[in-house]
C-alpha cells in the first residue's frame, strides 16, 4: 500500500506541475501549440475548459487518492506494530 501511495504521489506531483505550467503559459501541449485545445467537461458543450485546467482537476483528484492511500498505509503500519 505504501508503494502505491508513493507512486500516486509522484504522478500527482508531476501532473500538478504540468497543469500549472499549461495553465500559466496557456500552451497547448497536446495540439503542438495549435489552437483548439478546449474540451467540453463531462460532455457539456457550454462548459469548455482548456487542457491546463483539466489536468489541474485530474491532479487534484489524484492528490486526494494519494492522501487516502497514505492514510490507509500509515494506519495499517500502526496496527501491525500493536500486534507484535
HTML snippet that shows the backbone in 3Dmol.js (N, CA, C, O; Angstrom):
<script src="https://3Dmol.org/build/3Dmol-min.js"></script>
<div id="view" style="width:600px;height:400px;position:relative"></div>
<script>
const pdb = `
ATOM      1  N   UNK A   1       0.822  -1.190   0.000  1.00  0.00           N
ATOM      2  CA  UNK A   1       0.000   0.000   0.000  1.00  0.00           C
ATOM      3  C   UNK A   1       0.866   1.254   0.000  1.00  0.00           C
ATOM      4  O   UNK A   1       0.553   2.248  -0.655  1.00  0.00           O
ATOM      5  N   UNK A   2       1.975   1.183   0.758  1.00  0.00           N
ATOM      6  CA  UNK A   2       2.853   2.350   0.836  1.00  0.00           C
ATOM      7  C   UNK A   2       3.512   2.612  -0.520  1.00  0.00           C
ATOM      8  O   UNK A   2       3.715   3.764  -0.902  1.00  0.00           O
ATOM      9  N   UNK A   3       3.840   1.554  -1.235  1.00  0.00           N
ATOM     10  CA  UNK A   3       4.450   1.702  -2.563  1.00  0.00           C
ATOM     11  C   UNK A   3       3.475   2.361  -3.538  1.00  0.00           C
ATOM     12  O   UNK A   3       3.870   3.220  -4.326  1.00  0.00           O
ATOM     13  N   UNK A   4       2.213   1.962  -3.486  1.00  0.00           N
ATOM     14  CA  UNK A   4       1.207   2.599  -4.352  1.00  0.00           C
ATOM     15  C   UNK A   4       1.011   4.058  -3.985  1.00  0.00           C
ATOM     16  O   UNK A   4       0.813   4.894  -4.867  1.00  0.00           O
ATOM     17  N   UNK A   5       1.063   4.378  -2.706  1.00  0.00           N
ATOM     18  CA  UNK A   5       0.919   5.765  -2.270  1.00  0.00           C
ATOM     19  C   UNK A   5       2.069   6.613  -2.786  1.00  0.00           C
ATOM     20  O   UNK A   5       1.865   7.758  -3.190  1.00  0.00           O
ATOM     21  N   UNK A   6       3.287   6.056  -2.776  1.00  0.00           N
ATOM     22  CA  UNK A   6       4.441   6.783  -3.302  1.00  0.00           C
ATOM     23  C   UNK A   6       4.292   7.020  -4.797  1.00  0.00           C
ATOM     24  O   UNK A   6       4.564   8.119  -5.280  1.00  0.00           O
ATOM     25  N   UNK A   7       3.865   6.005  -5.531  1.00  0.00           N
ATOM     26  CA  UNK A   7       3.684   6.134  -6.991  1.00  0.00           C
ATOM     27  C   UNK A   7       2.605   7.167  -7.305  1.00  0.00           C
ATOM     28  O   UNK A   7       2.797   8.019  -8.172  1.00  0.00           O
ATOM     29  N   UNK A   8       1.480   7.095  -6.611  1.00  0.00           N
ATOM     30  CA  UNK A   8       0.397   8.049  -6.865  1.00  0.00           C
ATOM     31  C   UNK A   8       0.804   9.465  -6.498  1.00  0.00           C
ATOM     32  O   UNK A   8       0.408  10.417  -7.171  1.00  0.00           O
ATOM     33  N   UNK A   9       1.589   9.616  -5.439  1.00  0.00           N
ATOM     34  CA  UNK A   9       2.057  10.946  -5.047  1.00  0.00           C
ATOM     35  C   UNK A   9       2.971  11.527  -6.113  1.00  0.00           C
ATOM     36  O   UNK A   9       2.878  12.712  -6.433  1.00  0.00           O
ATOM     37  N   UNK A  10       3.859  10.697  -6.668  1.00  0.00           N
ATOM     38  CA  UNK A  10       4.741  11.157  -7.740  1.00  0.00           C
ATOM     39  C   UNK A  10       3.972  11.552  -8.985  1.00  0.00           C
ATOM     40  O   UNK A  10       4.253  12.586  -9.590  1.00  0.00           O
ATOM     41  N   UNK A  11       3.000  10.734  -9.374  1.00  0.00           N
ATOM     42  CA  UNK A  11       2.168  11.059 -10.537  1.00  0.00           C
ATOM     43  C   UNK A  11       1.363  12.338 -10.312  1.00  0.00           C
ATOM     44  O   UNK A  11       1.259  13.178 -11.205  1.00  0.00           O
ATOM     45  N   UNK A  12       0.802  12.478  -9.123  1.00  0.00           N
ATOM     46  CA  UNK A  12       0.015  13.674  -8.819  1.00  0.00           C
ATOM     47  C   UNK A  12       0.888  14.920  -8.839  1.00  0.00           C
ATOM     48  O   UNK A  12       0.473  15.964  -9.341  1.00  0.00           O
ATOM     49  N   UNK A  13       2.097  14.813  -8.294  1.00  0.00           N
ATOM     50  CA  UNK A  13       3.012  15.956  -8.309  1.00  0.00           C
ATOM     51  C   UNK A  13       3.414  16.350  -9.721  1.00  0.00           C
ATOM     52  O   UNK A  13       3.445  17.535 -10.053  1.00  0.00           O
ATOM     53  N   UNK A  14       3.720  15.366 -10.549  1.00  0.00           N
ATOM     54  CA  UNK A  14       4.075  15.652 -11.944  1.00  0.00           C
ATOM     55  C   UNK A  14       2.928  16.271 -12.716  1.00  0.00           C
ATOM     56  O   UNK A  14       3.123  17.222 -13.473  1.00  0.00           O
ATOM     57  N   UNK A  15       1.730  15.732 -12.527  1.00  0.00           N
ATOM     58  CA  UNK A  15       0.571  16.282 -13.224  1.00  0.00           C
ATOM     59  C   UNK A  15       0.231  17.679 -12.719  1.00  0.00           C
ATOM     60  O   UNK A  15      -0.218  18.527 -13.491  1.00  0.00           O
ATOM     61  N   UNK A  16       0.441  17.922 -11.427  1.00  0.00           N
ATOM     62  CA  UNK A  16       0.185  19.250 -10.869  1.00  0.00           C
ATOM     63  C   UNK A  16       1.132  20.277 -11.488  1.00  0.00           C
ATOM     64  O   UNK A  16       0.712  21.373 -11.859  1.00  0.00           O
ATOM     65  N   UNK A  17       2.397  19.920 -11.595  1.00  0.00           N
ATOM     66  CA  UNK A  17       3.374  20.832 -12.218  1.00  0.00           C
ATOM     67  C   UNK A  17       3.013  21.079 -13.680  1.00  0.00           C
ATOM     68  O   UNK A  17       3.041  22.219 -14.141  1.00  0.00           O
ATOM     69  N   UNK A  18       2.671  20.013 -14.414  1.00  0.00           N
ATOM     70  CA  UNK A  18       2.292  20.165 -15.822  1.00  0.00           C
ATOM     71  C   UNK A  18       1.051  21.033 -15.972  1.00  0.00           C
ATOM     72  O   UNK A  18       0.994  21.878 -16.865  1.00  0.00           O
ATOM     73  N   UNK A  19       0.052  20.834 -15.105  1.00  0.00           N
ATOM     74  CA  UNK A  19      -1.167  21.629 -15.169  1.00  0.00           C
ATOM     75  C   UNK A  19      -0.920  23.093 -14.870  1.00  0.00           C
ATOM     76  O   UNK A  19      -1.501  23.966 -15.514  1.00  0.00           O
ATOM     77  N   UNK A  20      -0.054  23.373 -13.889  1.00  0.00           N
ATOM     78  CA  UNK A  20       0.263  24.764 -13.567  1.00  0.00           C
ATOM     79  C   UNK A  20       0.979  25.427 -14.722  1.00  0.00           C
ATOM     80  O   UNK A  20       0.675  26.569 -15.069  1.00  0.00           O
ATOM     81  N   UNK A  21       1.938  24.717 -15.328  1.00  0.00           N
ATOM     82  CA  UNK A  21       2.684  25.286 -16.466  1.00  0.00           C
ATOM     83  C   UNK A  21       1.750  25.525 -17.644  1.00  0.00           C
ATOM     84  O   UNK A  21       1.791  26.589 -18.262  1.00  0.00           O
ATOM     85  N   UNK A  22       0.905  24.544 -17.960  1.00  0.00           N
ATOM     86  CA  UNK A  22      -0.019  24.706 -19.086  1.00  0.00           C
ATOM     87  C   UNK A  22      -1.008  25.838 -18.843  1.00  0.00           C
ATOM     88  O   UNK A  22      -1.308  26.610 -19.754  1.00  0.00           O
ATOM     89  N   UNK A  23      -1.504  25.938 -17.636  1.00  0.00           N
ATOM     90  CA  UNK A  23      -2.484  26.966 -17.334  1.00  0.00           C
ATOM     91  C   UNK A  23      -1.841  28.357 -17.317  1.00  0.00           C
ATOM     92  O   UNK A  23      -2.439  29.328 -17.780  1.00  0.00           O
ATOM     93  N   UNK A  24      -0.620  28.446 -16.780  1.00  0.00           N
ATOM     94  CA  UNK A  24       0.043  29.747 -16.680  1.00  0.00           C
ATOM     95  C   UNK A  24       0.515  30.254 -18.044  1.00  0.00           C
ATOM     96  O   UNK A  24       0.387  31.440 -18.346  1.00  0.00           O
ATOM     97  N   UNK A  25       1.059  29.356 -18.864  1.00  0.00           N
ATOM     98  CA  UNK A  25       1.589  29.781 -20.163  1.00  0.00           C
ATOM     99  C   UNK A  25       0.539  29.723 -21.260  1.00  0.00           C
ATOM    100  O   UNK A  25       0.726  30.298 -22.332  1.00  0.00           O
ATOM    101  N   UNK A  26      -0.567  29.029 -20.997  1.00  0.00           N
ATOM    102  CA  UNK A  26      -1.620  28.838 -21.983  1.00  0.00           C
ATOM    103  C   UNK A  26      -1.091  28.124 -23.225  1.00  0.00           C
ATOM    104  O   UNK A  26      -1.608  28.317 -24.326  1.00  0.00           O
ATOM    105  N   UNK A  27      -0.044  27.289 -23.043  1.00  0.00           N
ATOM    106  CA  UNK A  27       0.498  26.500 -24.145  1.00  0.00           C
ATOM    107  C   UNK A  27      -0.295  25.220 -24.281  1.00  0.00           C
ATOM    108  O   UNK A  27      -0.716  24.630 -23.286  1.00  0.00           O
ATOM    109  N   UNK A  28      -0.496  24.798 -25.500  1.00  0.00           N
ATOM    110  CA  UNK A  28      -1.295  23.613 -25.783  1.00  0.00           C
ATOM    111  C   UNK A  28      -0.370  22.469 -26.161  1.00  0.00           C
ATOM    112  O   UNK A  28      -0.007  22.326 -27.329  1.00  0.00           O
ATOM    113  N   UNK A  29       0.021  21.640 -25.172  1.00  0.00           N
ATOM    114  CA  UNK A  29       0.966  20.553 -25.411  1.00  0.00           C
ATOM    115  C   UNK A  29       0.382  19.507 -26.344  1.00  0.00           C
ATOM    116  O   UNK A  29       1.089  18.997 -27.214  1.00  0.00           O
ATOM    117  N   UNK A  30      -0.867  19.185 -26.186  1.00  0.00           N
ATOM    118  CA  UNK A  30      -1.446  18.071 -26.929  1.00  0.00           C
ATOM    119  C   UNK A  30      -1.641  18.399 -28.399  1.00  0.00           C
ATOM    120  O   UNK A  30      -1.636  17.494 -29.233  1.00  0.00           O
ATOM    121  N   UNK A  31      -1.809  19.654 -28.734  1.00  0.00           N
ATOM    122  CA  UNK A  31      -2.027  20.007 -30.130  1.00  0.00           C
ATOM    123  C   UNK A  31      -0.792  20.648 -30.749  1.00  0.00           C
ATOM    124  O   UNK A  31      -0.862  21.181 -31.856  1.00  0.00           O
ATOM    125  N   UNK A  32       0.339  20.604 -30.049  1.00  0.00           N
ATOM    126  CA  UNK A  32       1.564  21.166 -30.587  1.00  0.00           C
ATOM    127  C   UNK A  32       1.532  22.681 -30.680  1.00  0.00           C
ATOM    128  O   UNK A  32       2.185  23.258 -31.550  1.00  0.00           O
ATOM    129  N   UNK A  33       0.792  23.330 -29.810  1.00  0.00           N
ATOM    130  CA  UNK A  33       0.713  24.784 -29.822  1.00  0.00           C
ATOM    131  C   UNK A  33      -0.351  25.335 -30.756  1.00  0.00           C
ATOM    132  O   UNK A  33      -0.495  26.550 -30.895  1.00  0.00           O
ATOM    133  N   UNK A  34      -1.097  24.443 -31.394  1.00  0.00           N
ATOM    134  CA  UNK A  34      -2.154  24.873 -32.313  1.00  0.00           C
ATOM    135  C   UNK A  34      -3.403  25.233 -31.517  1.00  0.00           C
ATOM    136  O   UNK A  34      -3.612  24.708 -30.423  1.00  0.00           O
ATOM    137  N   UNK A  35      -4.230  26.119 -32.049  1.00  0.00           N
ATOM    138  CA  UNK A  35      -5.479  26.447 -31.339  1.00  0.00           C
ATOM    139  C   UNK A  35      -6.448  25.271 -31.349  1.00  0.00           C
ATOM    140  O   UNK A  35      -6.335  24.359 -32.168  1.00  0.00           O
ATOM    141  N   UNK A  36      -7.374  25.310 -30.450  1.00  0.00           N
ATOM    142  CA  UNK A  36      -8.407  24.272 -30.404  1.00  0.00           C
ATOM    143  C   UNK A  36      -8.194  23.286 -29.281  1.00  0.00           C
ATOM    144  O   UNK A  36      -8.533  22.111 -29.425  1.00  0.00           O
ATOM    145  N   UNK A  37      -7.645  23.726 -28.168  1.00  0.00           N
ATOM    146  CA  UNK A  37      -7.415  22.789 -27.076  1.00  0.00           C
ATOM    147  C   UNK A  37      -8.531  22.811 -26.048  1.00  0.00           C
ATOM    148  O   UNK A  37      -8.379  22.249 -24.963  1.00  0.00           O
ATOM    149  N   UNK A  38      -9.642  23.444 -26.364  1.00  0.00           N
ATOM    150  CA  UNK A  38     -10.736  23.494 -25.401  1.00  0.00           C
ATOM    151  C   UNK A  38     -11.540  22.201 -25.459  1.00  0.00           C
ATOM    152  O   UNK A  38     -11.877  21.704 -26.534  1.00  0.00           O
ATOM    153  N   UNK A  39     -11.837  21.675 -24.284  1.00  0.00           N
ATOM    154  CA  UNK A  39     -12.548  20.406 -24.177  1.00  0.00           C
ATOM    155  C   UNK A  39     -13.820  20.600 -23.371  1.00  0.00           C
ATOM    156  O   UNK A  39     -13.808  21.279 -22.345  1.00  0.00           O
ATOM    157  N   UNK A  40     -14.925  20.005 -23.828  1.00  0.00           N
ATOM    158  CA  UNK A  40     -16.137  20.064 -23.007  1.00  0.00           C
ATOM    159  C   UNK A  40     -15.974  19.149 -21.797  1.00  0.00           C
ATOM    160  O   UNK A  40     -15.569  17.994 -21.929  1.00  0.00           O
ATOM    161  N   UNK A  41     -16.294  19.677 -20.621  1.00  0.00           N
ATOM    162  CA  UNK A  41     -16.187  18.891 -19.400  1.00  0.00           C
ATOM    163  C   UNK A  41     -17.473  18.097 -19.208  1.00  0.00           C
ATOM    164  O   UNK A  41     -18.561  18.673 -19.190  1.00  0.00           O
ATOM    165  N   UNK A  42     -17.358  16.799 -19.068  1.00  0.00           N
ATOM    166  CA  UNK A  42     -18.485  15.884 -18.889  1.00  0.00           C
ATOM    167  C   UNK A  42     -19.496  15.974 -20.036  1.00  0.00           C
ATOM    168  O   UNK A  42     -20.686  15.736 -19.828  1.00  0.00           O
ATOM    169  N   UNK A  43     -19.038  16.312 -21.231  1.00  0.00           N
ATOM    170  CA  UNK A  43     -19.909  16.356 -22.395  1.00  0.00           C
ATOM    171  C   UNK A  43     -20.785  17.585 -22.487  1.00  0.00           C
ATOM    172  O   UNK A  43     -21.584  17.694 -23.417  1.00  0.00           O
ATOM    173  N   UNK A  44     -20.665  18.511 -21.557  1.00  0.00           N
ATOM    174  CA  UNK A  44     -21.461  19.729 -21.569  1.00  0.00           C
ATOM    175  C   UNK A  44     -20.796  20.738 -22.504  1.00  0.00           C
ATOM    176  O   UNK A  44     -19.723  21.255 -22.193  1.00  0.00           O
ATOM    177  N   UNK A  45     -21.416  21.020 -23.634  1.00  0.00           N
ATOM    178  CA  UNK A  45     -20.805  21.893 -24.630  1.00  0.00           C
ATOM    179  C   UNK A  45     -20.776  23.357 -24.190  1.00  0.00           C
ATOM    180  O   UNK A  45     -20.105  24.171 -24.824  1.00  0.00           O
ATOM    181  N   UNK A  46     -21.486  23.706 -23.122  1.00  0.00           N
ATOM    182  CA  UNK A  46     -21.475  25.082 -22.630  1.00  0.00           C
ATOM    183  C   UNK A  46     -20.345  25.328 -21.639  1.00  0.00           C
ATOM    184  O   UNK A  46     -20.032  26.479 -21.335  1.00  0.00           O
ATOM    185  N   UNK A  47     -19.730  24.261 -21.132  1.00  0.00           N
ATOM    186  CA  UNK A  47     -18.641  24.376 -20.161  1.00  0.00           C
ATOM    187  C   UNK A  47     -17.357  23.894 -20.819  1.00  0.00           C
ATOM    188  O   UNK A  47     -17.052  22.701 -20.802  1.00  0.00           O
ATOM    189  N   UNK A  48     -16.599  24.834 -21.404  1.00  0.00           N
ATOM    190  CA  UNK A  48     -15.356  24.499 -22.089  1.00  0.00           C
ATOM    191  C   UNK A  48     -14.165  24.852 -21.214  1.00  0.00           C
ATOM    192  O   UNK A  48     -14.083  25.957 -20.677  1.00  0.00           O
ATOM    193  N   UNK A  49     -13.240  23.905 -21.073  1.00  0.00           N
ATOM    194  CA  UNK A  49     -12.029  24.112 -20.288  1.00  0.00           C
ATOM    195  C   UNK A  49     -10.815  23.815 -21.157  1.00  0.00           C
ATOM    196  O   UNK A  49     -10.855  22.916 -21.997  1.00  0.00           O
ATOM    197  N   UNK A  50      -9.736  24.567 -20.957  1.00  0.00           N
ATOM    198  CA  UNK A  50      -8.523  24.246 -21.695  1.00  0.00           C
ATOM    199  C   UNK A  50      -7.815  23.077 -21.009  1.00  0.00           C
ATOM    200  O   UNK A  50      -8.191  22.667 -19.911  1.00  0.00           O
ATOM    201  N   UNK A  51      -6.789  22.551 -21.669  1.00  0.00           N
ATOM    202  CA  UNK A  51      -6.114  21.355 -21.171  1.00  0.00           C
ATOM    203  C   UNK A  51      -5.470  21.577 -19.814  1.00  0.00           C
ATOM    204  O   UNK A  51      -5.435  20.657 -18.996  1.00  0.00           O
ATOM    205  N   UNK A  52      -4.958  22.772 -19.553  1.00  0.00           N
ATOM    206  CA  UNK A  52      -4.322  23.047 -18.274  1.00  0.00           C
ATOM    207  C   UNK A  52      -5.281  22.905 -17.114  1.00  0.00           C
ATOM    208  O   UNK A  52      -4.919  22.353 -16.075  1.00  0.00           O
ATOM    209  N   UNK A  53      -6.498  23.393 -17.272  1.00  0.00           N
ATOM    210  CA  UNK A  53      -7.495  23.287 -16.203  1.00  0.00           C
ATOM    211  C   UNK A  53      -7.944  21.843 -15.997  1.00  0.00           C
ATOM    212  O   UNK A  53      -8.177  21.415 -14.867  1.00  0.00           O
ATOM    213  N   UNK A  54      -8.066  21.091 -17.098  1.00  0.00           N
ATOM    214  CA  UNK A  54      -8.458  19.689 -16.990  1.00  0.00           C
ATOM    215  C   UNK A  54      -7.380  18.904 -16.247  1.00  0.00           C
ATOM    216  O   UNK A  54      -7.693  18.068 -15.400  1.00  0.00           O
ATOM    217  N   UNK A  55      -6.101  19.173 -16.563  1.00  0.00           N
ATOM    218  CA  UNK A  55      -5.006  18.485 -15.879  1.00  0.00           C
ATOM    219  C   UNK A  55      -4.971  18.875 -14.405  1.00  0.00           C
ATOM    220  O   UNK A  55      -4.678  18.032 -13.557  1.00  0.00           O
ATOM    221  N   UNK A  56      -5.262  20.128 -14.084  1.00  0.00           N
ATOM    222  CA  UNK A  56      -5.313  20.548 -12.683  1.00  0.00           C
ATOM    223  C   UNK A  56      -6.426  19.842 -11.917  1.00  0.00           C
ATOM    224  O   UNK A  56      -6.238  19.460 -10.763  1.00  0.00           O
ATOM    225  N   UNK A  57      -7.575  19.668 -12.546  1.00  0.00           N
ATOM    226  CA  UNK A  57      -8.685  18.956 -11.898  1.00  0.00           C
ATOM    227  C   UNK A  57      -8.302  17.499 -11.647  1.00  0.00           C
ATOM    228  O   UNK A  57      -8.541  16.965 -10.564  1.00  0.00           O
ATOM    229  N   UNK A  58      -7.705  16.862 -12.658  1.00  0.00           N
ATOM    230  CA  UNK A  58      -7.318  15.459 -12.511  1.00  0.00           C
ATOM    231  C   UNK A  58      -6.202  15.282 -11.484  1.00  0.00           C
ATOM    232  O   UNK A  58      -6.192  14.300 -10.742  1.00  0.00           O
ATOM    233  N   UNK A  59      -5.271  16.222 -11.439  1.00  0.00           N
ATOM    234  CA  UNK A  59      -4.202  16.107 -10.440  1.00  0.00           C
ATOM    235  C   UNK A  59      -4.756  16.312  -9.034  1.00  0.00           C
ATOM    236  O   UNK A  59      -4.270  15.699  -8.084  1.00  0.00           O
ATOM    237  N   UNK A  60      -5.755  17.159  -8.893  1.00  0.00           N
ATOM    238  CA  UNK A  60      -6.402  17.315  -7.596  1.00  0.00           C
ATOM    239  C   UNK A  60      -7.058  16.025  -7.134  1.00  0.00           C
ATOM    240  O   UNK A  60      -6.982  15.668  -5.958  1.00  0.00           O
ATOM    241  N   UNK A  61      -7.703  15.325  -8.063  1.00  0.00           N
ATOM    242  CA  UNK A  61      -8.304  14.038  -7.716  1.00  0.00           C
ATOM    243  C   UNK A  61      -7.243  13.008  -7.353  1.00  0.00           C
ATOM    244  O   UNK A  61      -7.443  12.208  -6.439  1.00  0.00           O
ATOM    245  N   UNK A  62      -6.107  13.019  -8.066  1.00  0.00           N
ATOM    246  CA  UNK A  62      -5.017  12.109  -7.738  1.00  0.00           C
ATOM    247  C   UNK A  62      -4.398  12.429  -6.383  1.00  0.00           C
ATOM    248  O   UNK A  62      -3.998  11.524  -5.651  1.00  0.00           O
ATOM    249  N   UNK A  63      -4.320  13.700  -6.051  1.00  0.00           N
ATOM    250  CA  UNK A  63      -3.795  14.092  -4.734  1.00  0.00           C
ATOM    251  C   UNK A  63      -4.705  13.567  -3.632  1.00  0.00           C
ATOM    252  O   UNK A  63      -4.225  13.054  -2.621  1.00  0.00           O
ATOM    253  N   UNK A  64      -6.010  13.692  -3.819  1.00  0.00           N
ATOM    254  CA  UNK A  64      -6.954  13.174  -2.825  1.00  0.00           C
ATOM    255  C   UNK A  64      -6.805  11.654  -2.686  1.00  0.00           C
ATOM    256  O   UNK A  64      -6.824  11.125  -1.574  1.00  0.00           O
ATOM    257  N   UNK A  65      -6.658  10.953  -3.821  1.00  0.00           N
ATOM    258  CA  UNK A  65      -6.491   9.499  -3.779  1.00  0.00           C
ATOM    259  C   UNK A  65      -5.186   9.112  -3.095  1.00  0.00           C
ATOM    260  O   UNK A  65      -5.152   8.156  -2.320  1.00  0.00           O
ATOM    261  N   UNK A  66      -4.102   9.851  -3.376  1.00  0.00           N
ATOM    262  CA  UNK A  66      -2.827   9.506  -2.746  1.00  0.00           C
ATOM    263  C   UNK A  66      -2.853   9.807  -1.254  1.00  0.00           C
ATOM    264  O   UNK A  66      -2.247   9.073  -0.474  1.00  0.00           O
ATOM    265  N   UNK A  67      -3.543  10.877  -0.835  1.00  0.00           N
ATOM    266  CA  UNK A  67      -3.675  11.152   0.594  1.00  0.00           C
ATOM    267  C   UNK A  67      -4.449  10.038   1.303  1.00  0.00           C
ATOM    268  O   UNK A  67      -4.113   9.653   2.423  1.00  0.00           O
ATOM    269  N   UNK A  68      -5.478   9.531   0.647  1.00  0.00           N
ATOM    270  CA  UNK A  68      -6.242   8.423   1.229  1.00  0.00           C
ATOM    271  C   UNK A  68      -5.367   7.174   1.340  1.00  0.00           C
ATOM    272  O   UNK A  68      -5.448   6.448   2.331  1.00  0.00           O
ATOM    273  N   UNK A  69      -4.531   6.923   0.331  1.00  0.00           N
ATOM    274  CA  UNK A  69      -3.642   5.765   0.398  1.00  0.00           C
ATOM    275  C   UNK A  69      -2.593   5.918   1.486  1.00  0.00           C
ATOM    276  O   UNK A  69      -2.272   4.955   2.181  1.00  0.00           O
ATOM    277  N   UNK A  70      -2.050   7.140   1.640  1.00  0.00           N
ATOM    278  CA  UNK A  70      -1.081   7.382   2.711  1.00  0.00           C
ATOM    279  C   UNK A  70      -1.732   7.151   4.071  1.00  0.00           C
ATOM    280  O   UNK A  70      -1.127   6.547   4.958  1.00  0.00           O
ATOM    281  N   UNK A  71      -2.948   7.625   4.233  1.00  0.00           N
ATOM    282  CA  UNK A  71      -3.664   7.447   5.496  1.00  0.00           C
ATOM    283  C   UNK A  71      -3.859   5.966   5.799  1.00  0.00           C
ATOM    284  O   UNK A  71      -3.619   5.518   6.920  1.00  0.00           O
ATOM    285  N   UNK A  72      -4.296   5.203   4.789  1.00  0.00           N
ATOM    286  CA  UNK A  72      -4.523   3.776   4.997  1.00  0.00           C
ATOM    287  C   UNK A  72      -3.218   3.036   5.251  1.00  0.00           C
ATOM    288  O   UNK A  72      -3.178   2.118   6.071  1.00  0.00           O
ATOM    289  N   UNK A  73      -2.146   3.424   4.557  1.00  0.00           N
ATOM    290  CA  UNK A  73      -0.855   2.759   4.752  1.00  0.00           C
ATOM    291  C   UNK A  73      -0.305   3.034   6.154  1.00  0.00           C
ATOM    292  O   UNK A  73       0.210   2.126   6.805  1.00  0.00           O
ATOM    293  N   UNK A  74      -0.411   4.272   6.615  1.00  0.00           N
ATOM    294  CA  UNK A  74       0.081   4.597   7.955  1.00  0.00           C
ATOM    295  C   UNK A  74      -0.770   3.937   9.036  1.00  0.00           C
ATOM    296  O   UNK A  74      -0.260   3.500  10.067  1.00  0.00           O
ATOM    297  N   UNK A  75      -2.061   3.874   8.782  1.00  0.00           N
ATOM    298  CA  UNK A  75      -2.966   3.236   9.747  1.00  0.00           C
ATOM    299  C   UNK A  75      -2.678   1.740   9.835  1.00  0.00           C
ATOM    300  O   UNK A  75      -2.710   1.155  10.918  1.00  0.00           O
ATOM    301  N   UNK A  76      -2.393   1.121   8.673  1.00  0.00           N
ATOM    302  CA  UNK A  76      -2.067  -0.304   8.658  1.00  0.00           C
ATOM    303  C   UNK A  76      -0.743  -0.544   9.372  1.00  0.00           C
ATOM    304  O   UNK A  76      -0.592  -1.537  10.085  1.00  0.00           O
ATOM    305  N   UNK A  77       0.220   0.362   9.184  1.00  0.00           N
ATOM    306  CA  UNK A  77       1.504   0.227   9.862  1.00  0.00           C
ATOM    307  C   UNK A  77       1.377   0.322  11.360  1.00  0.00           C
ATOM    308  O   UNK A  77       2.078  -0.381  12.088  1.00  0.00           O
ATOM    309  N   UNK A  78       0.497   1.176  11.832  1.00  0.00           N
ATOM    310  CA  UNK A  78       0.294   1.319  13.285  1.00  0.00           C
ATOM    311  C   UNK A  78      -0.383   0.074  13.867  1.00  0.00           C
ATOM    312  O   UNK A  78      -0.061  -0.339  14.981  1.00  0.00           O
ATOM    313  N   UNK A  79      -1.306  -0.518  13.132  1.00  0.00           N
ATOM    314  CA  UNK A  79      -1.978  -1.711  13.649  1.00  0.00           C
ATOM    315  C   UNK A  79      -1.024  -2.896  13.631  1.00  0.00           C
ATOM    316  O   UNK A  79      -1.137  -3.774  14.486  1.00  0.00           O
ATOM    317  N   UNK A  80      -0.092  -2.953  12.692  1.00  0.00           N
ATOM    318  CA  UNK A  80       0.896  -4.033  12.680  1.00  0.00           C
ATOM    319  C   UNK A  80       1.830  -3.921  13.878  1.00  0.00           C
ATOM    320  O   UNK A  80       2.239  -4.941  14.432  1.00  0.00           O
ATOM    321  N   UNK A  81       2.176  -2.700  14.288  1.00  0.00           N
ATOM    322  CA  UNK A  81       3.062  -2.507  15.425  1.00  0.00           C
ATOM    323  C   UNK A  81       2.372  -2.886  16.730  1.00  0.00           C
ATOM    324  O   UNK A  81       3.028  -3.375  17.650  1.00  0.00           O
ATOM    325  N   UNK A  82       1.079  -2.673  16.828  1.00  0.00           N
ATOM    326  CA  UNK A  82       0.351  -3.012  18.058  1.00  0.00           C
ATOM    327  C   UNK A  82       0.263  -4.520  18.254  1.00  0.00           C
ATOM    328  O   UNK A  82       0.283  -4.997  19.389  1.00  0.00           O
ATOM    329  N   UNK A  83       0.164  -5.278  17.157  1.00  0.00           N
ATOM    330  CA  UNK A  83       0.004  -6.717  17.251  1.00  0.00           C
ATOM    331  C   UNK A  83       1.297  -7.414  17.686  1.00  0.00           C
ATOM    332  O   UNK A  83       1.244  -8.476  18.306  1.00  0.00           O
ATOM    333  N   UNK A  84       2.449  -6.832  17.371  1.00  0.00           N
ATOM    334  CA  UNK A  84       3.706  -7.511  17.692  1.00  0.00           C
ATOM    335  C   UNK A  84       4.251  -7.147  19.047  1.00  0.00           C
ATOM    336  O   UNK A  84       5.304  -7.646  19.443  1.00  0.00           O
TER     337      UNK A  84
END
`;
const viewer = $3Dmol.createViewer("view");
viewer.addModel(pdb, "pdb");
viewer.setStyle({}, {cartoon: {color: "spectrum"}});
viewer.zoomTo();
viewer.render();
</script>
